[in-house]
Amino acid sequence: MTTLNTVNSSYADNREVSAKPRARQLLRFIAEALYVRRQRMALLSLDARMLADIGLSQADVHRETHRSLLDLPMSGQLPGSRR
């Protein structure tokens, strides 16, 4: 019976350890999604002249701000990303 308890204890320890990186990964994803969302919404505050300065049109802004929250740039392209 001791062997079974050791195996079960070891399995539970492994599940706890593997859950932590997944939770960290999920939190990083949420932080990146919110960062991208803030950037997209900031585009709405720019007037046509400012948009032209950075090479965007109102149509570009509309398209970008209506993208899904989960539609993110490729990982590692955000400032502060470490992957």
N, C-alpha and C positions, 0 to 999 in steps of 0.2 A: 504494500500500500504506500510506502514511503516513496518508491520510485514514481508512482502515479502522481502523488502530490508534487514532487519535484518537477515533473514534466509539465503539469498544469501551471505551476508557479512560474516556470521558465517561459511558457507560452504567454501568460498574462503580462509578464515583464516585457517581452518582445513587442506585444501589441501596444503597450503604453509608450514605449520608445518610438515605435514607428508612427504613432498617432501625432506626436509632437511635431515632426517635420511637415506632416500634412497640414496641420493646423497653422503652422508658420507660413506655409506656401499659400494657403487660403487667405490668410491675413494680408500677405504681400499682394496677392491678386486684387483683393478688395481695395487696398490702398492705391494701387496703380489705376484701377478703374475709376476711383473717385478723383484722382489727380487729373486723368484725361478728361473726365467730365467737367471739372472746373476750368480747364484750359479751353474746352469747346464752348462753354458758356461765356467765357471771357471774350470770345470772338464777337459775340452779340453786342458788346459795348463799343465796338469800333465803328467809326463812320466810313463812308465810301472812300474818302481820301486816304484814311489810315489803312484800309484793306488794300487799296491799290499800291500803297507803299510796300506792302509785304507780298504783293502778287496774288491777292485773292479777290474774288468777286462776291457779291451778295449771294449768288447761287452756290458758290463754294461753301460759304458759311452756313447756308440753309442745309445743304447736304451733310456737312460735318456735324452740325448740332442736332440733326435728326437721326444720327447713327445710334445703334443700340449701345447701352451701357457696357455690354459684354464685347462689343466690337472694338478691340484695342489694337494699337500698333504691335508689331512683333516684339516679343520680350527682349529686354536689354537695350531698347532704344530710348527709354525714359531716363531723365536725369536722376542719378542716384541708384539706378538699377544695378544690381550685382547678381549675375547668374552665370 
